[in-house]
Amino acid sequence: MKYTASRLSEGNKAFPIEIHLNESSVEIKKPGVFSGESKYLNYEDITAIEIDSPMIGFSTITLYLNGTKVEVHGFSKGDVQDIRKQIDQYRSLRKK
């Protein structure tokens, strides 16, 4: 599954951040002019998920990994709830 941040949100005007969910990991892609940056997060390493959804504006999802915090901003409330649900499902499948 692929989720793309809104171009209207702060920091995502030209190159919006993308979150890709697959069976083994979460990929966070930050495109750039000449090169981009990708982070791969294994589901087993994710210790907590936090969502900040204000009444007005875009939502932020924060993933905690063994003391490290990865924060991604610019998604709709429905998208971050769906991302969290999908991550929780993948994590539960990996634990079995």
Stockholm file with secondary structure:
# STOCKHOLM 1.0

chainA/1-96         MKYTASRLSEGNKAFPIEIHLNESSVEIKKPGVFSGESKYLNYEDITAIEIDSPMIGFSTITLYLNGTKVEVHGFSKGDVQDIRKQIDQYRSLRKK
#=GR chainA/1-96 SS CEEECCTTSTTCSSSCCEEEECSSEEEEEECCSSCCEEEEEEGGGEEEEEEECCSSSCEEEEEEETTEEEEEEEECHHHHHHHHHHHHHHHHHHHC
#=GC SS_cons        CEEECCTTSTTCSSSCCEEEECSSEEEEEECCSSCCEEEEEEGGGEEEEEEECCSSSCEEEEEEETTEEEEEEEECHHHHHHHHHHHHHHHHHHHC
//
